[in-house]
Amino acid sequence: MKKSKLLRLDNTLLSLEVKMSKKRKRKFPYLVGSKWTAVQKTWNWRHFQVVNRKNQGKWVFAEMVASCDPQTRFWLNASQLKDDSLWLPGWKTLQEIETNENYGNFYKFSD
């Protein structure tokens, strides 16, 4: 939203554009440092931590690192973390993963 203000300076009217800054809601505000469990083994591991984030246009990417092997790292679209058929928040046991598969959509997230 823009508003115009008029200013008189030495008998000259100057129009100044004043931009009203609207705070945008940041997608995935607590992404870095969060811990995740892959429902299926990913690069031979299940437990990962987000160590970095990258914003590219409307997309947000998360750099994942395996908790037991810091050499195993990859980038993924952070919106995939919302899909509980792929990822669960926190570090879960195999029993907890199976429970989630049986009941489905146990965890719900929002931006």
Buried (B, 14 or more C-beta within 10 A) or exposed (E): EEEEEEEEEEEEEEEEEEEEEEEEEEBBEEBEEBBBBBBEEBBEBBBBBBEEBEEEEEEBBBBBBBBEEEEBBEEBEBBEBBEBEBBBBEBBEEEBBEEBEEEEEEEEEEE
